[in-house]
Amino acid sequence: MTVTTTTSSRGDDVVAPARAAGAGRPRRGAATWLRGGGLHSLVFLLPLLVIFGVFSWFPIVRAVIMSVQETNLVTDPTFVGLDNFRHVLADPLLWKAVQNTLYFAFLALLFGYPVPLVAAVLMREVRRARGLYSALAYLPVVVPPVVAVLLWKFFYKGGPTGVFNTILGWVGLGPYPWLQDASWAMPSLVLAATWAGAGGTIIIYLAALTSVPAELYDASEVDGAGLWRKIWHVTLPQLRGVLFITLILQVIGTAQVFLEPYLFTGGGPNNATVTVLLLIYRYAFQNSLGGDYGAATALSLMLAAVLAVFSVLYFRLTRSWSTS
């Protein structure tokens, strides 16, 4: 009995202060939130919430509504249910656009994805004028897209007098049709897109390389590792998380390619460069009286849904790979 009573009293001695502390702690109610400056924070945050809602969420809600309507923004809309989705899926040009988009993404990942990484690693090994090389690598990003397209179209001029064909002719190659041929048009667009977008990714990789401990490179040099072994066993494992992020960003970006097909070829020749986003543009602006905005928004939502599902699956599959 004595042992039991003593144990109980000790337990009460331990629990009682905890209960007293919990009882004395004020509850977070509306009045406490107001006295703590919550209203002032909400007032300062309200303009940002309004702007974000008007320019980000309202267009999404409006697109969902338009996807089930037949409208050209001129006449009164008519509710058609899922007819817009059926119309888009029945369009034979859709599957041509999907095929072209996948082909562009494949070429961009095959050639455009390794180029920034290789350039960043080589620039890190340079001891002098590293800032100059970084500026030159980023220069294509700041060139206006229209100016860049005009330059590239001049370089891609067919026949032996074109810039690229002239240079290749010095070594006995060419001339090549470039943008004028259906089989050459898409690789030509990928080349121009890689040149225009690689600079930003190079800067990201250069920033990530600064976080790699120098001791790892010193230890690899002591073990007799050369440049390529240091890249394979030290650099790439340390950049694994960044590489996975840039990969998903490039996949999403290539799935929404529009600028190059629209400005270079307009989808030609023979619809060889029509992409999904270019097809959406054609639905919406195919004539001066207003296009089929219902079909355009329906295809936009389908593309967004596919990319969302792909992103979720990608992050679930690579969650352990990017950290292990």
C-alpha positions as CSV (number, residue, x, y, z in Angstrom):
1,M,0.0,0.0,0.0
2,T,2.8,2.4,0.8
3,V,4.6,1.7,-2.4
4,T,1.4,2.2,-4.4
5,T,0.5,5.5,-2.6
6,T,4.0,6.8,-3.1
7,T,4.1,6.0,-6.8
8,S,0.7,7.6,-7.3
9,S,1.7,10.8,-5.5
10,R,4.9,11.0,-7.5
11,G,2.9,10.6,-10.7
12,D,0.5,13.4,-9.6
13,D,3.5,15.6,-8.8
14,V,4.8,15.1,-12.4
15,V,1.4,15.4,-14.2
16,A,0.1,18.4,-12.1
17,P,2.7,20.9,-13.3
18,A,2.1,19.8,-16.9
19,R,-1.6,20.3,-16.6
20,A,-1.1,23.6,-14.9
21,A,1.2,24.7,-17.8
22,G,-1.4,23.5,-20.3
23,A,-4.2,25.2,-18.5
24,G,-2.4,28.5,-18.4
25,R,-1.6,28.5,-22.1
26,P,-3.9,30.8,-24.1
27,R,-6.0,29.3,-26.8
28,R,-5.4,30.5,-30.4
29,G,-8.8,32.0,-31.2
30,A,-10.0,34.8,-33.5
31,A,-9.4,37.5,-30.9
32,T,-5.9,36.3,-30.2
33,W,-5.2,36.2,-33.9
34,L,-6.4,39.8,-34.3
35,R,-4.4,41.0,-31.2
36,G,-1.3,39.3,-32.7
37,G,-1.4,41.4,-35.9
38,G,-3.2,38.9,-38.1
39,L,-5.5,41.5,-39.5
40,H,-2.6,43.7,-40.5
41,S,-0.9,40.8,-42.2
42,L,-4.1,40.0,-44.1
43,V,-4.4,43.6,-45.3
44,F,-0.9,43.6,-46.7
45,L,-1.4,40.1,-48.2
46,L,-4.8,40.9,-49.7
47,P,-3.6,42.7,-52.9
48,L,-1.3,39.8,-53.7
49,L,-4.1,37.3,-53.2
50,V,-6.4,39.3,-55.4
51,I,-3.8,39.7,-58.2
52,F,-2.9,36.0,-58.0
53,G,-6.6,35.0,-58.0
54,V,-7.5,37.2,-61.0
55,F,-4.5,36.5,-63.2
56,S,-3.8,32.8,-62.2
57,W,-6.9,31.0,-60.8
58,F,-9.6,32.9,-62.7
59,P,-8.2,31.9,-66.1
60,I,-8.0,28.3,-65.0
61,V,-11.7,28.3,-63.9
62,R,-12.7,30.2,-67.0
63,A,-10.9,27.6,-69.2
64,V,-12.7,24.8,-67.5
65,I,-16.0,26.5,-68.2
66,M,-15.1,27.3,-71.8
67,S,-14.1,23.7,-72.4
68,V,-17.7,22.6,-72.1
69,Q,-19.0,25.4,-74.3
70,E,-19.1,26.2,-78.0
71,T,-17.9,29.8,-78.1
72,N,-15.8,32.1,-80.2
73,L,-16.0,35.0,-77.7
74,V,-18.2,36.9,-80.2
75,T,-21.6,35.1,-80.1
76,D,-23.3,33.8,-77.0
77,P,-21.8,30.6,-75.7
78,T,-23.7,27.3,-75.9
79,F,-23.3,24.5,-73.5
80,V,-22.1,21.3,-75.4
81,G,-20.9,19.1,-72.6
82,L,-18.0,16.9,-73.6
83,D,-18.4,17.5,-77.4
84,N,-15.3,19.6,-77.5
85,F,-13.2,16.8,-76.1
86,R,-14.7,14.3,-78.5
87,H,-14.0,16.7,-81.4
88,V,-10.4,17.2,-80.4
89,L,-9.8,13.4,-80.0
90,A,-11.4,12.7,-83.4
91,D,-9.1,15.3,-85.1
92,P,-6.5,13.3,-87.1
93,L,-4.1,16.2,-86.8
94,L,-4.1,15.8,-83.0
95,W,-2.2,12.5,-83.2
96,K,0.2,14.0,-85.7
97,A,0.8,16.9,-83.3
98,V,1.3,14.5,-80.4
99,Q,3.8,12.5,-82.5
100,N,5.7,15.6,-83.5
101,T,5.8,16.8,-79.9
102,L,7.2,13.5,-78.6
103,Y,9.7,13.6,-81.4
104,F,10.8,17.1,-80.5
105,A,11.0,16.1,-76.8
106,F,13.1,13.0,-77.6
107,L,15.6,15.0,-79.7
108,A,15.7,17.8,-77.1
109,L,16.5,15.3,-74.3
110,L,18.9,13.3,-76.4
111,F,21.0,16.3,-77.5
112,G,19.8,19.3,-75.6
113,Y,19.8,17.9,-72.1
114,P,23.5,16.8,-71.8
115,V,24.9,19.9,-73.5
116,P,24.4,22.3,-70.6
117,L,25.8,19.8,-68.1
118,V,28.9,19.1,-70.2
119,A,29.4,22.9,-70.8
120,A,29.1,23.6,-67.0
121,V,31.5,20.9,-66.0
122,L,34.1,22.1,-68.6
123,M,33.6,25.7,-67.6
124,R,34.2,24.8,-63.9
125,E,37.5,23.2,-64.9
126,V,38.7,26.4,-66.6
127,R,41.0,28.4,-64.3
128,R,40.9,31.7,-66.2
129,A,38.1,33.9,-67.7
130,R,35.4,31.7,-66.2
131,G,33.1,34.8,-65.9
132,L,33.5,35.6,-69.6
133,Y,32.6,32.0,-70.5
134,S,29.5,32.2,-68.3
135,A,28.4,35.5,-69.9
136,L,28.9,34.0,-73.4
137,A,26.9,30.9,-72.4
138,Y,24.0,33.0,-71.0
139,L,24.0,35.5,-74.0
140,P,21.5,33.6,-76.1
141,V,19.0,33.8,-73.3
142,V,18.9,37.6,-73.4
143,V,18.7,37.8,-77.2
144,P,15.0,38.6,-78.2
145,P,13.4,35.5,-79.7
146,V,12.3,37.3,-82.9
147,V,15.8,38.4,-83.5
148,A,17.2,35.0,-82.8
149,V,14.7,33.4,-85.2
150,L,15.6,35.8,-88.0
151,L,19.2,35.0,-87.6
152,W,18.7,31.3,-87.5
153,K,16.4,31.4,-90.6
154,F,19.2,33.3,-92.4
155,F,21.7,30.6,-91.3
156,Y,19.2,27.8,-92.4
157,K,18.8,29.2,-95.9
158,G,18.6,26.3,-98.3
159,G,21.0,25.9,-101.2
160,P,24.8,26.1,-101.3
161,T,24.7,29.9,-100.5
162,G,23.3,29.4,-97.0
163,V,25.6,30.0,-94.0
164,F,25.4,26.5,-92.6
165,N,25.6,24.9,-96.0
166,T,28.6,27.1,-97.0
167,I,30.5,26.1,-93.8
168,L,29.6,22.4,-94.3
169,G,30.6,22.7,-98.0
170,W,34.2,23.5,-96.9
171,V,34.5,19.9,-95.6
172,G,32.6,18.4,-98.5
173,L,29.1,18.1,-96.8
174,G,25.8,19.3,-97.9
175,P,23.9,21.3,-99.0
176,Y,21.1,20.3,-96.8
177,P,17.4,21.5,-97.0
178,W,17.1,22.3,-93.3
179,L,13.7,23.9,-92.7
180,Q,12.4,23.2,-96.2
181,D,12.3,19.4,-95.8
182,A,10.0,17.5,-93.5
183,S,12.7,15.1,-92.2
184,W,15.1,17.9,-91.5
185,A,12.8,20.5,-90.1
186,M,12.3,19.1,-86.5
187,P,16.0,18.5,-85.9
188,S,16.7,22.1,-87.1
189,L,14.2,23.4,-84.6
190,V,15.8,21.4,-81.8
191,L,19.2,22.8,-82.6
192,A,17.9,26.4,-82.4
193,A,15.9,25.7,-79.2
194,T,19.0,24.1,-77.5
195,W,21.1,27.1,-78.4
196,A,18.5,29.5,-77.0
197,G,17.7,27.7,-73.8
198,A,21.0,26.1,-72.7
199,G,22.4,29.2,-71.1
200,G,19.9,29.3,-68.2
201,T,20.5,25.6,-67.4
202,I,24.3,26.1,-67.5
203,I,24.0,28.8,-64.9
204,I,22.0,26.5,-62.7
205,Y,24.6,23.7,-63.0
206,L,27.4,26.2,-62.3
207,A,25.7,27.3,-59.1
208,A,25.1,23.6,-58.1
209,L,28.7,22.7,-58.8
210,T,29.9,25.3,-56.2
211,S,28.2,23.2,-53.5
212,V,30.3,20.1,-54.3
213,P,32.9,19.8,-51.6
214,A,36.4,20.4,-53.0
215,E,37.7,17.6,-50.7
216,L,36.0,15.0,-52.8
217,Y,37.9,16.2,-55.9
218,D,41.1,16.2,-53.9
219,A,40.5,12.7,-52.7
220,S,39.8,11.5,-56.2
221,E,43.0,13.1,-57.5
222,V,44.9,11.3,-54.8
223,D,43.4,8.0,-56.0
224,G,44.6,8.8,-59.5
225,A,41.2,9.7,-61.0
226,G,41.2,11.6,-64.3
227,L,38.7,14.3,-65.4
228,W,36.0,11.9,-66.7
229,R,36.3,9.6,-63.6
230,K,35.9,12.6,-61.3
231,I,32.8,13.7,-63.3
232,W,31.3,10.2,-63.2
233,H,32.1,9.3,-59.5
234,V,32.0,12.8,-57.9
235,T,30.2,15.4,-59.9
236,L,27.1,13.5,-61.2
237,P,26.3,11.8,-57.8
238,Q,26.5,15.2,-56.1
239,L,24.2,16.8,-58.7
240,R,21.7,14.0,-58.7
241,G,18.8,16.1,-57.2
242,V,19.4,19.0,-59.5
243,L,19.6,16.7,-62.5
244,F,16.2,15.2,-61.7
245,I,14.6,18.7,-61.3
246,T,16.1,20.0,-64.6
247,L,15.0,16.8,-66.4
248,I,11.3,17.2,-65.4
249,L,11.4,20.9,-66.2
250,Q,12.8,20.2,-69.7
251,V,10.2,17.5,-70.3
252,I,7.4,19.9,-69.4
253,G,9.0,22.6,-71.5
254,T,9.4,20.5,-74.6
255,A,5.8,19.2,-74.2
256,Q,4.7,22.9,-74.5
257,V,7.0,23.9,-77.4
258,F,5.3,26.6,-79.5
259,L,7.7,29.4,-80.3
260,E,10.1,27.6,-82.6
261,P,7.4,25.8,-84.7
262,Y,5.3,28.9,-85.0
263,L,8.1,31.4,-85.9
264,F,10.3,29.1,-88.0
265,T,7.9,27.0,-90.0
266,G,4.3,27.7,-89.0
267,G,3.9,23.9,-88.6
268,G,5.2,23.0,-92.0
269,P,6.4,21.6,-94.2
270,N,3.4,19.3,-94.6
271,N,2.5,19.6,-90.9
272,A,5.9,18.0,-90.0
273,T,6.4,20.5,-87.1
274,V,2.9,20.9,-85.8
275,T,3.0,20.5,-82.0
276,V,0.2,20.3,-79.5
277,L,0.5,23.9,-78.4
278,L,0.6,25.1,-82.0
279,L,-2.6,23.1,-82.7
280,I,-4.2,24.8,-79.7
281,Y,-3.2,28.1,-81.3
282,R,-4.8,27.1,-84.6
283,Y,-8.0,26.1,-82.8
284,A,-8.2,29.5,-81.1
285,F,-7.1,31.8,-83.8
286,Q,-7.8,30.0,-87.1
287,N,-9.8,32.8,-88.6
288,S,-10.3,36.5,-88.0
289,L,-13.9,36.1,-86.7
290,G,-12.8,34.1,-83.8
291,G,-11.8,30.5,-83.6
292,D,-13.1,27.5,-81.7
293,Y,-12.1,28.5,-78.2
294,G,-14.0,25.5,-76.7
295,A,-11.8,23.0,-78.5
296,A,-8.7,25.1,-77.7
297,T,-9.4,25.1,-74.0
298,A,-10.4,21.4,-74.1
299,L,-7.1,20.4,-75.6
300,S,-5.3,22.7,-73.1
301,L,-6.9,21.0,-70.2
302,M,-6.0,17.6,-71.6
303,L,-2.4,18.6,-72.0
304,A,-2.3,20.0,-68.5
305,A,-3.8,16.8,-67.1
306,V,-1.3,14.6,-68.9
307,L,1.6,16.7,-67.6
308,A,0.3,16.8,-64.1
309,V,-0.1,13.0,-64.0
310,F,3.4,12.6,-65.5
311,S,4.9,15.0,-62.9
312,V,3.3,13.1,-60.0
313,L,4.5,9.7,-61.2
314,Y,8.0,11.1,-62.0
315,F,8.4,12.6,-58.5
316,R,7.1,9.4,-56.8
317,L,9.5,7.2,-58.8
318,T,12.6,9.5,-58.4
319,R,12.0,10.5,-54.7
320,S,14.4,7.9,-53.4
321,W,16.8,8.0,-56.4
322,S,17.4,11.7,-56.0
323,T,18.5,11.4,-52.3
324,S,20.0,7.9,-52.0
